[in-house]
Amino acid sequence: MGKEKIAITLDQRSIGELDRLVAGNVFRSRSQAIQEAVSEKLQRLKKARLAAESAKLNPLFERELAEEGLTVDVKQWPEY
């Protein structure tokens, strides 16, 4: 995946914390730290959106939909 440079503005406290993490070899660079932070945040937002959408589902309806036609299919299954 290609990368693109962007400019961001951070407060001094955040920059100081980033620099301490880089100095402590937690990250190779500020860029890596910021890239990982953004990626992690985007993943959390996706999961939160998925959870919110899943919460809207009706479990009974979903089960009925999943099992629709299953009784007919079960009769056609071979005996074990």
C-alpha positions, 0 to 999 in steps of 0.5 A: 500500500502506498504512503502519502505525506501529510502535515499535522499540528500537535500540542507540545505535550503530545510531541514531548510524549511522542519523542519520549516513546521514540527515545525509549525505542517504543517506536522508530519515529514520530511518523511510525507512532502517529501512523499506528495511532491513527490505524488503531483509532480507525479500527476501533471506530469500525468495530464500534460501528459494527457493534452499533449496527449489530445491536440494531438486529432482532436476534429472533428474526435473524435466527429464523432467517438463518434456519429458514428451510432448515427443517426441510434440509434436515430430512434430506441429510443422511443418517450417521 
